[in-house]
């Protein structure tokens, strides 16, 4: 149990005085201040907050020295601080670490009180002191060299300084901690409604650096009209990275073929006729006809004939759209995405039919353009139009429902033909992008509501949206 009850009244009075001062400060009259005055106020406020954080940390250390009954059912003082003080686990750990190591950091405490370092620096110093002093082989913790670096460096850079100090003190333990991180790698793929996928995982430092090195070039904005927030661009970059991995052909083969997406759709679905069924995408399920057409712009297509009882009568040879020679000429001509303002290179782009081959468009240079994955989705599912003119390529936004084209005729007696589209990695299926106010979007950092669906009228890839 903790003692010292005689100080309770005085301490309560101190807290009450502090609360009164903060309340008076908050209700003061506010006015417009010049930037120089604002900067000075912010620096002084941050210093006051750092000093109060130190006071809080010392109380946390006092709680840690109490009997477990004082934690009121929590598993540790850290858990009590996290839940009862309404803070994060990281902040609770920092408070307890600083309080526990305060006696080893006298000069650092003085530097914080004088405004030379912040509480973030002090938390890193405390964590490093704990790691070094608890090591069986490390020498004694030396505060002065690290404190000198804390005075000069930002918190993020000082974190690296502390890691170097830990490694220098005990290389074996540093390696053990790194191996433990690697062993803790995990990735959970949880299916959701509509074929969507939830991701949750953890990567060690090297794994995270490898992933970010691969994602960052792909997560750049695709032109000035790209309104996706950074988290969205990183998610889209992960999908694109998987597509490049499939493109390389280096992944292990399955049933004698390299991994690829496979879409199955009827001819009426490809043509966009009303009443036609959705396409079927392996590992996903039903997908919209417009998505089928986008995936089919640059894919190997095989014809499959069925009889009236759905028995397979014939499977035609797969053919690539477009041919390799046409693709080389296309990339040489366009030199990257043709969407105005986009600078994505040809290596990150796909072939797009201005008039889809399923609706009579030819697969030659006059009807093909190079377009990046982002704008390819925008042209199909997003409802925009990409038009070639004498002055170059122009884009037209989706039009309202009441001025859209008339519905295509309903499907008649469909022929017993089902094209099977083996989609190369260059057209790996993406989730919808947030582009412009005309494009439906979800709130930032929120997942789509499971089961939410829409049923836009079927249309061709080059017709204005009627949704």
Residue pairs with C-beta under 8 A, 6 or more apart in sequence:
1 66
1 67
1 69
1 70
2 62
2 65
2 66
2 67
2 70
33 41
46 118
47 115
49 119
50 112
50 118
50 119
50 122
51 112
51 113
53 95
53 98
53 119
54 98
54 109
54 112
54 113
54 119
54 122
56 95
57 94
57 95
57 96
57 97
57 98
57 99
57 102
58 99
58 102
59 99
60 77
60 81
60 92
60 95
60 96
60 98
60 99
61 96
61 98
61 99
61 100
61 102
62 99
63 70
63 71
63 77
63 80
63 81
64 77
64 96
64 99
64 100
71 77
71 79
71 80
72 80
72 84
74 80
74 83
74 84
77 96
78 89
78 92
78 93
78 96
79 92
81 87
81 91
81 92
81 95
81 96
82 88
82 89
82 91
82 92
85 92
94 119
94 123
94 126
94 127
97 123
97 126
97 127
97 130
98 105
98 119
98 122
98 123
98 126
100 126
100 130
101 125
101 126
101 129
101 130
102 109
102 126
104 129
104 133
104 141
104 143
105 122
105 125
105 126
105 129
105 143
106 143
107 143
107 144
107 147
108 117
108 121
108 122
108 125
108 143
108 147
108 150
109 122
111 117
111 147
111 150
111 151
112 118
112 119
112 121
112 122
116 151
117 147
117 150
117 151
118 155
120 155
121 150
121 155
121 158
124 150
124 155
124 158
124 159
124 162
125 143
125 146
125 147
125 150
125 162
127 162
128 141
128 146
128 162
128 165
128 166
129 141
129 143
131 166
131 169
131 170
131 173
132 138
132 139
132 140
132 141
132 165
132 166
132 169
132 170
133 140
133 141
135 169
135 170
135 173
137 170
137 172
137 173
138 169
138 170
138 173
139 169
141 169
145 165
146 161
146 162
146 165
149 158
149 161
150 158
150 161
153 161
163 174
166 173
166 174
167 174
178 204
178 205
181 204
181 205
182 204
182 206
182 207
184 202
184 204
185 201
185 202
185 203
185 204
185 207
186 201
186 202
187 199
187 200
187 201
188 198
188 199
188 200
188 201
189 197
189 198
189 199
190 197
190 198
190 199
190 200
191 197
191 198
192 198
192 447
192 450
193 450
193 451
194 285
194 448
194 450
194 451
194 453
195 281
195 283
195 284
195 285
195 286
195 287
196 431
196 448
198 447
203 211
214 241
215 234
215 237
215 238
215 241
216 237
218 236
218 237
218 240
218 241
218 348
219 230
219 233
219 234
219 236
219 237
220 233
221 228
221 233
222 337
222 339
222 342
222 344
222 372
222 374
222 375
223 339
223 340
223 341
223 342
223 343
223 375
224 341
225 341
225 435
225 436
226 233
226 374
226 435
227 434
227 435
227 436
228 236
228 433
228 434
228 435
229 434
229 444
231 444
231 445
232 433
232 434
235 431
236 373
236 374
236 430
236 431
236 433
239 428
239 429
239 430
239 431
240 348
240 373
240 428
240 430
242 425
242 428
243 373
243 425
243 426
243 427
243 428
244 425
245 251
245 425
246 258
246 259
246 260
246 424
246 425
246 428
247 424
247 425
247 426
249 258
251 258
251 259
252 259
253 259
260 422
260 423
260 424
260 425
261 281
261 282
261 295
261 422
261 423
261 425
261 427
261 428
261 429
262 281
262 282
262 420
262 421
262 422
262 423
263 279
263 280
263 281
263 282
263 287
263 292
263 295
263 296
263 299
263 420
263 421
263 423
264 279
264 280
264 418
264 419
264 420
264 421
265 277
265 278
265 279
265 280
265 289
265 292
265 296
265 418
265 419
265 421
266 276
266 277
266 414
266 417
266 418
266 419
267 358
267 414
267 415
267 417
267 418
267 419
268 275
268 276
268 411
268 414
269 276
269 277
269 278
269 279
269 289
269 292
270 289
270 292
270 293
270 296
270 356
270 358
270 419
271 358
271 359
271 408
272 289
272 290
272 293
272 359
272 408
272 458
272 459
272 460
273 408
273 409
273 410
273 411
273 458
274 407
274 408
274 409
274 410
274 411
274 457
274 458
275 410
275 411
276 289
276 411
276 414
276 458
277 286
278 286
278 287
278 288
278 289
279 286
279 287
279 288
279 289
279 291
279 292
280 286
280 287
281 287
281 291
281 295
281 429
284 429
287 429
288 381
288 456
289 458
290 380
290 381
290 456
290 458
290 459
290 461
291 380
291 381
291 429
292 421
293 356
293 358
293 380
293 460
293 461
294 376
294 377
294 379
294 380
294 381
294 427
294 461
295 421
295 423
295 427
295 429
296 321
296 356
296 357
296 358
296 419
296 421
296 423
297 321
297 350
297 351
297 352
297 353
297 356
297 376
297 427
297 461
298 321
298 322
298 350
298 351
298 352
298 424
298 426
298 427
299 320
299 321
299 421
299 422
299 423
299 424
299 427
300 318
300 319
300 320
300 321
300 421
300 422
300 423
300 424
301 318
301 319
301 321
301 419
301 420
301 421
301 422
302 315
302 316
302 317
302 318
302 319
302 419
302 420
302 421
302 422
303 314
303 315
303 316
303 417
303 419
303 420
304 312
304 314
304 315
304 316
304 417
304 418
304 419
304 420
305 312
305 313
305 314
305 315
305 316
305 416
305 417
305 418
306 312
306 313
306 416
306 417
306 418
307 313
307 416
308 416
313 416
318 422
321 351
321 357
321 363
322 330
322 351
322 363
322 364
322 368
323 363
326 363
326 364
326 365
326 368
327 351
329 365
330 351
330 365
330 368
330 369
330 370
331 346
331 349
331 370
333 365
333 370
334 346
334 349
334 369
334 370
335 345
335 346
335 370
336 342
336 343
336 344
336 345
336 346
336 349
336 370
336 372
337 343
337 344
337 345
337 348
337 349
337 370
337 371
337 372
337 375
338 369
338 370
338 371
338 386
338 393
339 371
339 372
339 375
339 378
339 386
339 393
339 395
340 392
340 393
340 394
340 395
342 372
342 374
342 375
344 372
344 374
346 370
348 372
348 373
349 370
349 371
349 372
349 373
350 370
350 371
350 372
350 373
350 376
350 426
350 427
351 368
351 369
351 370
351 371
352 368
352 369
352 370
352 371
352 376
352 379
352 386
353 361
353 363
353 367
353 368
353 461
354 361
354 367
354 368
354 369
354 386
354 387
354 388
354 462
355 361
355 362
355 367
355 460
355 462
356 460
356 461
356 462
357 363
359 460
359 461
361 367
369 386
369 388
369 393
371 379
371 386
373 427
373 428
373 430
374 433
374 435
375 386
376 427
377 430
377 432
377 433
378 384
378 433
378 435
378 439
379 385
379 386
379 461
380 461
381 432
382 398
382 432
382 433
382 435
382 439
382 465
383 397
383 398
383 438
383 439
383 459
383 464
383 465
383 467
384 395
384 396
384 397
384 398
384 465
385 395
385 396
385 462
385 463
385 464
386 393
386 394
386 395
386 462
387 393
387 394
387 395
387 396
396 464
397 436
397 438
398 438
398 464
398 465
398 467
399 464
399 465
399 466
401 466
401 467
404 457
404 459
404 463
404 464
404 465
404 466
405 459
405 463
405 464
405 466
407 457
407 458
407 466
408 458
408 459
408 460
423 429
432 439
432 440
432 441
433 439
434 441
434 442
440 454
442 448
454 467
456 465
456 466
456 467
457 466
457 467
459 465
459 466
